[in-house]
Amino acid sequence: MAKVGNLTTGGKLDGSLELGQRVDGANSLQSCESLFKGKKSVIFTVPGAFTPTCSEKHLPGFVKLHDELKAAGAEVIACISVNDPFVMNAWGKDQEVGDKVLMLADGNGKWSEAAGTLVDKGAHMGMRCNRFAMILDKEMTIEWIAEGFPQ
C-alpha cells in the first residue's frame, strides 16, 4: 500500500475539504466532493506557482499528457498548490493550460495540512505542499499515489 503523508491507496479523500479557484472573474471555494465525486480524477500538487521546476516541468508535463490521461479515463486533471486563486489563475494563463488542467488554490494550506503534506520550505517560500500525484476513482477512493515526480 502506497502512502504519502496521511493519504494511502485504498483510502478516501476528505470530501469536505475546500479548495479555491477563479470562476467567471470571482473567487470560489468548492468542496473536494463537488470537484471530484463522480469523476475519475488525476490530482497533482506542486510547492508553488511560477517556481522554475513547477513551471518548466511539472505543470507542462501534465498539460502535455492531457490527451493520454483523458483517453485512459480521467475526467478531471487538477493542479493544487498553496497559493491564492489569483496566482493559480494567472499561472494557468501564463502556462496556457486552458481547460486541460483545473488550477486549484489551497490558500490557507488546510488541504495540504489535512493531507499531511504541508512542509516549511523556509523564509523564501514559507509553508507549502510537497510534490505528489494521485488518481481518484469516482467515489474519491485513492487508486494510486506517489510522492515527487519521475525525472
Beta strands, then each sheet from edge to edge (+ up, - down):
strand 1: 3-4
strand 2: 7-8
strand 3: 18-23
strand 4: 26-31
strand 5: 41-46
strand 6: 76-81
strand 7: 102-105
strand 8: 118-120
strand 9: 127-129
strand 10: 132-136
strand 11: 142-147
sheet 1: 1+ 2-
sheet 2: 3+ 4-
sheet 3: 7+ 6+ 5+ 10- 11+
sheet 4: 8+ 9-
end
